[in-house]
Amino acid sequence: MLGYMLNRLLILLLAYAYPAYECFKNVEKNKPDLELLRFWCQYWILIAAMTVWDPFGDSIIGWLPMYSEAKLAFCVYLWYPKTKGTKYVYDSWLKPYIQKHEPEIDRTLSELKTRAGDSASLYFQRVLSYSQTRAFDVLQIVMSQSIQRPPQGGAPMQTQAAAPYATEPSGNGDNGARNRLNKTGAGPAR
């Protein structure tokens, strides 16, 4: 048995890289061969179907000996010109199955598109609402911090809450604040 990593590398090279390069060469020709383009389109449809099946197949029959090697051999069988594997598998298996179930597939895809659009719209609205709420919270925090800061470049201003404490005597015989209030007429007369 080949090692898992080596097998994955071979699948990437032989099932994806080489066929992609061959498809690229045909597409970039001055006059592409339409039959060859049809072949590569069918190949990529089969590879897409195989990729969708892969997680299920790996969990169900992946324990079989030589399963990974069989997948590799199947991919080579599909694109190898002498076997004509793509044409056989596509025309015999995939095409009849899809044609038989095409209305159901189209209906399901339409429903999924509608649900996806509705879900995307709902989540977008939720994200927008959450973002607005957080932006207002941040703005409130910034505004509250900017109001509490003393002005730059001078002695800090007294706030109204601190003013009553400035008029009370310190208790060590300093009656300066009381005397100032008495001179202005704002305090109790003695």
WODA-V745435 format. One record per pair of residues at least 6 apart in sequence whose ideal C-beta (glycine too) atoms are under 6 Angstrom apart, sorted by the first residue. I is the first residue (numbers start at 0). J is the second residue. D is the distance in whole Angstrom. If there is no record, write none. Layout:
i=I j=J d=D
i=I j=J d=D
This chain:
i=6 j=67 d=4
i=9 j=71 d=6
i=10 j=71 d=5
i=13 j=74 d=6
i=13 j=75 d=6
i=14 j=74 d=4
i=18 j=42 d=6
i=18 j=78 d=5
i=22 j=39 d=4
i=25 j=31 d=5
i=25 j=35 d=5
i=25 j=36 d=6
i=41 j=85 d=5
i=41 j=89 d=4
i=42 j=77 d=6
i=42 j=78 d=6
i=42 j=85 d=5
i=45 j=77 d=6
i=45 j=88 d=6
i=76 j=82 d=5
i=76 j=84 d=4
i=77 j=84 d=4
i=77 j=85 d=5
i=149 j=155 d=4
i=166 j=176 d=5
i=168 j=174 d=6
i=168 j=177 d=6
i=180 j=186 d=3
